[in-house]
Amino acid sequence: MLSVYFLFMGSIVLLFSGLVSFFVPKVHSLVIVGVSALMGIVFSYTYNLSRFVFFAVIVNVLLSLVAVGLSRFGRYLKNKADYEMAMDK
């Protein structure tokens, strides 16, 4: 049961953080990470896993940082490719 909970929570955090970071780049990364940590607290108390609050917050923060980093890197590569394409013309 616990592994299903963390799988569900991790999937939501990765999806949320990646989408927000990619499509709304003006939102600061710390806001996204903070909301993800808050989601870990809420999910822990929702599923009556109050013993694992600290672990849930750490997992959510790490997964959120990975998603934000990958989406920012993807946006950087897109901008770099657009710039290179414009220079070739």
PEMO-V423310 format. One record per backbone hydrogen bond with DSSP energy under -0.5 kcal/mol. NH is the residue of the N-H (numbers start at 0). CO is the residue of the C=O. If there is no record, write none. Layout:
((NH CO) (NH CO))
//
This chain:
((4 0) (5 1) (6 2) (7 3) (8 4) (9 5) (10 6) (11 7) (12 8) (13 9) (14 10) (15 11) (16 12) (17 13) (18 14) (19 15) (20 16) (21 17) (22 18) (23 19) (26 23) (30 27) (31 27) (32 28) (33 29) (34 30) (35 31) (36 32) (37 33) (38 34) (39 35) (40 36) (41 37) (42 38) (43 39) (44 40) (45 41) (46 42) (47 44) (48 43) (51 48) (52 49) (55 51) (56 52) (57 53) (58 54) (59 55) (60 56) (61 57) (62 58) (63 59) (64 60) (65 61) (66 62) (67 63) (68 64) (69 65) (70 66) (71 67) (72 68) (73 69) (74 70) (75 71) (76 72) (77 73) (78 74) (79 75) (80 76) (81 77) (82 78) (83 79) (84 80) (85 81) (86 82) (87 83) (88 84))
//
